[in-house]
Amino acid sequence: MQPFFFSCHPKNKKVETVLISGGSGMLGKRLTALLLQKGYSVAHLSRKKRPQTLIKQYTWDPVTGEIESGAIENAKYVIHLAGEGIVDKKWTQERKNLIESSRVKTSQLLARKIAELKVKPKAFISASAIGYYGFAEESKVFKEEDKAAEDFVGLTCLRWEEACKELIPLLRVVWIRIGIVLAKEGGALPKLSLPVKLGIGSALGSGEQYVPWIHIDDVCSVFIHAIESTHMQGAYNAVAPDSCKQAVLIKEIGKALNRPVFMPRVPAFVLKILLGSRADLVLRGNRIANDKLMQSGFTFNYPNLSMALKELFKKGV
């Protein structure tokens, strides 16, 4: 994953601007780099302008409903990634409200501002999550047409997506329901790999729960694919074809790091004590179909787990 500073645009090609909310996050940074490599112009929508970046920045305030002039007007595509981390902190009621509002209210604001424009972007592409579906027995494989779960995460994802449905008659709207992103910069992988590096790696709970994962470069490529594939509309599951159980994931991390994994599994009750109501996010899993994405013409660069981990650990995690 190479750092980015400049974009070299091919001659005689009209440069199109992609506006990204949440562009300073792990996913937003990598997506920005890949878009620049492909010759797009990129702008970020942020609450505060950050120094030491060459990326064009616009400010917004979802609380007051203000977006800096020119942000959406100059964009051919809007990608919405902004949202508070779901697993980062304890789920107090205040935290739950913040998790939901940071997704729903920002989506509503962007949808309203886009709808008001005479000349609208070509597409609005929003992040969502496989948490939309909740959890089920391993025989169930969730598809895009399945209903949202009635738990906190499922209902949050549902409201997240519904917040911009008013745009459907006006332009292409795409939701990318993202799986567990494997990346060296953050997310689940560094947390899972550290105990393995220390020789105390083990599965969590039963270890039988499915982990629908995806390499960070592949999920970024899904967003770019949604920009360039004008037939794409609606929801798409962004998970690798090689879904696996959690115990297998830990073993594969051990193989990639050349470390043995022999410790007993972490009991479920311990995780429930540590994580509270968030424990289900690691103790339970779901199986997710990616047929719709594949049928849209998307090709994975990292379709299997060992290949993805080899690439990531080669660059250090």
N, C-alpha and C positions, 0 to 999 in steps of 0.2 A: 504494500500500500504506500504509494509515493506521496510525499507532500506536494501541495499545489500552490502556485503563486500566480502564474500567468495562463492565459488562454490563447492558443494560436488558432485563429479561425481560417478555414480554407477560403481561398480566393473565390470570388464570384458566388459565394453562398451567403444568403441573407441570414444574419445572426438573429436567433430568437432568444428572448429572455425568459428564464424560469425563475419565478419568485418562490422562495422557500420559507415557510414559517418554521421555527425550531431549527434553523440552519446551523446553529452553533453546537447542537448536540452531536452525539457519536454518529448517528445515522446521517444527520444533515451534513456534517463535515465530509464524510466519505462520498455521499451523493453529489455534493458540490464539486469535489475533485473529479469524479467520473464525467459529470456534465461538461465541465470545462475541457476535459480531454477530448470530448466529442464535438467541441466547437460551439457549445451553447454559451450564452451570457447568463450569469447567475446573480441574483440579488437576494438578500436576506431580509426577513421581516422580524424585528427584534424589539423587545421592550426598551433596551438601552443599546446605543451604538458602542461597538467594541473597538478599542484602538488596535493597531498593529494587524490590520487585515486589509487586503486589497479588494475584497468583495464589497460591492455596492450595498449599503445598508439603509433600510427604511425603518422608522419606529412606529409602534402601534401600542395602544392601551386598551385591552379588551374590557377593562372595567368601565371606562368612559365611552368606549365605542369609537375611538379615534384611530385612524390610520393615515400616516403621512401621505400627502398628495404625491401622485406619480407611482406609488408602489404597485398597485393593481393595474392602473391605467397603462403602464409600460410593459406589462407582463403578457406573454403569449400563453403561458401555462402557470398555474398556481398549484404548488405542492404543499400540503398542510401536514406538518409533522409535530407541531407544538403540543405539549402535554406534560403534566407532572408525572414523575416516576411512580409506578404502581407498587413496586415492592420495596422502595427505598426506606420508607418510614412506617411506623405503627399506624394501623388503620383506626384512628380516632374518628369520630363523626366529622370533626373539622377537616381532617385529612381526606376523608372520603369526598366531602363536598368540594374540596380543592381539586382532587383528581378528576372529578366529573366536570366541574365548571371550566377547568383548563382545556378541556376538549370540546365540550358542548357549546359554551358561550363563544369561544374563539371561532368555531365552525359557523355558528349563527352570524357572527359579525362579518366574516369573510363572505358568506353567502349573500348577506344583505348588501354589502358594498358592491359585489360583482353584479348582482341583479339590477342595481341602479345605473350601471354603466351602459352607454349607448353602444360602444364597441367592447365586446366582452372577450375574455381569454378563450382560447380554443378548448381548454379542458381544465377541470378542477379535480385534482387527484389527492385523496386524503388517506393518511394512515388510519388503520383500524387494527384489530388484534384477534387472534384465534381464541382469546378469552370470550369472544362473542358467543361461542357454543357451549361454554361450561365444560363439565366433565361427564364421562359415560364409561360403561364397560368397554373393554378392548374390542368387542365384536362390532361396535358402532363406529362407522367412519363418517365424519361430518363433511357435508358439502355446502356450497354457498346458499342453497335454497332452504337449508334447515333453519329453524327458529332460534332466536336468541335465548340463552339461558336466563332464568329469573333470579340469578344471584347478582351480587354487586357488580362484578366485572362484566357479566353478560349484559345487564341493563345499561351500564355505562357505555359499552360499545354500541348498543342499539341506539341510544340517544345521540351518541357521537355521529353516527351515520345519518340518522334522521334529521339532524340539525341543518344539513345542507341539501335536503331533497327538493327544496323549492327551485334549485338550479337545474334539475333534470330536464325540464322542457326547453331550457335556454342554451345549454352546452353539454359537452360530454362530462359526466361525473363518474369517477372511478374510486372505489374503496379497496385498499390493499390490506387484507387481514394478515398481519405479520405473525410468524411463528417465533420461536426462541432464537434470537439472533446470536450467532457465534462470531465474536470479534475479539481482537487482542486489546482494544482500547477500553472495553468495559462490558457491562451486561453480565450474563451468567458465567461465561467461560473462565475469566480470571478467578472468580470465586470458587468454581468447581475444580480448577486445576491446581490451586495453591495447596490444598491438603494432599493432593497426589504428589506434588513436588516434594512435600515434607515427609512423604512416606506414610501418611495416615488417610489416604483417599478411601472413600467408601460410598456405597449407594445410600440414598436417602429413603427412609421408610422401607416399603417392600422391594423397591427397585424395579417393580413390574409396571410402573406407570409409564405411558408413552410420552416421549419428548419430541414434538414436531419442530425441528430445528431448521435453520437456514443460514448459510454463510453471508456475512455482511455485504460482500460484493454482489452476491446474487440478489439480495433484496433490493439493493440500489439499482441493479439492472432491471428489476421488475418495474420500478418507478419509471425508468427511462423507456422501457418497453411500452408502458402505458401512455407515455407522451407520444411515441412514434407510431403506435398501432391505433389508427383512428376507429377501428371497429370495437375497441374495448370500451365497455360501459358496465356499470354495476360493480359488484363485489368479486374479488379474486383472492383465493387463499395462497399466500406466499410461504410455502414450506417445501423443503427438499423432498425428493422422491423416497429417500432412504430414511424413513422414520424409524426410530428405535426406542427401546425401553431405557429407562434411566440407568439401570445397572450396566447395560451395554455401553452407554455413553461414557460412564466412568472408566470402564475397562479400556475403551478405545483411547481415552485421554491418557491412561497409563501407558499404553503401547506407544502412542505418539511421543511421550516424554521419556520412554524407556524406564518407567518406574513400575514396580509391582503394586497391584491393588489387592490387598488381602485382609484388610480390616473388616470387622463385622459391620453390618449396616447400621446406620443411625436410626434408632427407634423413632417411630412416629410421634410418640408422646413428648419426646425431647424437642422436636421441631415445633410442636404445638405450643410448648411452653415458651420457646424462643420467639416464635413468629405470630402467635395468636391466630387470628382469623385469616392471616395471609398464608398459613401453613398449607392449605389446599393447593396453592399455586405450585408447590414443589412435591407434595405428597400424592397428588392426583394428576392425571394426564388426559389427553384425548388424541384420537387418531384423526388426521385431517387429509382430505383428498385434494390434490392439486391438478386434477384432470382439466378443469376449465382453463387454468393458466397455461398448461401445456398445449391445449387445443388452440389457444390464441397465437401460438407460434413461438412461445418463449422457450429458450434453451438454457439449462443450468450449466454454469462453469464448474460447480462443485456439487455434483449430484449424490455423492456418497460421503459418509461420515469420515472415513479414514483419509480420504483425499482432502476434505475440508480442514481437518485437524492438522494434517501434515503441512499444509500451506500456512496455516495460522501460527503453528509453533515454530516453523522455520524462521518466522520473523519475530518470534518472541512473544510470549503471553505471560 
